[in-house]
């Protein structure tokens, strides 16, 4: 997931990448409250069932995280567009 968001160019992804890097390098070191908050979308994507579709208005952040895990993320607009076909 860290590789998927690395260089995304937005502040939220940069913070998430930093915390994921910390978890990789120092897995037993406790995370600060802010680090846990920064991981929110990554944790959500990680624990979503493999066969589920993550539906979110925050597609910019969730799509690369989901894709890195072999999962799917769609926005409500994309779902409505598919249904109208």
C-alpha positions in Angstrom: 0.0 0.0 0.0 2.8 2.4 0.8 4.3 2.0 -2.7 0.8 2.6 -4.2 0.4 6.0 -2.5 4.1 7.1 -2.5 4.4 10.3 -4.5 0.6 10.8 -4.7 1.3 14.5 -4.2 -1.3 15.2 -1.5 -0.7 15.9 2.2 -3.0 13.1 3.4 -1.2 10.5 1.3 2.2 11.8 2.4 1.2 11.5 6.1 -0.2 8.0 5.5 2.9 6.9 3.7 5.1 8.2 6.5 3.1 6.2 9.1 3.2 3.0 6.9 7.0 3.4 6.6 7.2 3.7 10.4 5.2 0.5 10.8 7.5 -1.3 8.3 10.7 -0.1 9.9 9.7 -0.3 13.6 6.7 -2.6 13.8 6.8 -2.8 17.6 7.0 0.9 18.2 3.7 2.4 19.4 1.9 4.8 17.1 0.9 8.3 18.3 -2.8 9.2 18.1 -2.1 11.3 15.0 -0.5 8.4 13.3 -3.5 6.2 13.9 -5.7 8.9 12.5 -3.5 9.3 9.4 -3.8 5.5 8.7 -7.6 5.6 8.7 -8.2 5.0 5.0 -5.4 2.4 4.8 -6.9 0.4 7.7 -10.4 0.6 6.1 -9.0 -0.7 2.8 -7.0 -3.4 4.5 -9.9 -4.8 6.4 -12.5 -4.6 3.7 -13.5 -8.1 2.5 -11.6 -9.2 -0.6 -14.8 -9.6 -2.7 -16.4 -6.4 -1.5 -16.5 -3.1 -3.4 -15.4 -0.1 -1.3 -17.9 2.7 -2.0 -16.6 6.1 -1.1 -16.7 9.7 -2.1 -13.0 9.9 -1.3 -12.1 7.8 -4.3 -8.8 9.7 -4.8 -7.4 8.2 -1.6 -9.2 4.8 -1.5 -8.7 3.6 -5.1 -4.9 3.3 -5.0 -5.1 1.7 -1.5 -7.7 -0.8 -2.7 -5.9 -1.6 -5.9 -2.7 -2.3 -4.0 -4.6 -5.0 -2.1 -6.4 -6.4 -5.2 -9.6 -4.8 -4.1 -12.1 -2.5 -5.8 -13.1 1.0 -4.9 -15.8 3.0 -6.7 -17.5 6.3 -6.1 -21.3 6.6 -5.9 -21.2 8.4 -9.2 -19.4 5.5 -10.9 -22.0 3.0 -9.5 -24.9 5.1 -10.7 -23.3 5.4 -14.1 -22.9 1.7 -14.3 -26.5 1.1 -13.3 -27.8 3.5 -16.0 -26.0 1.6 -18.8 
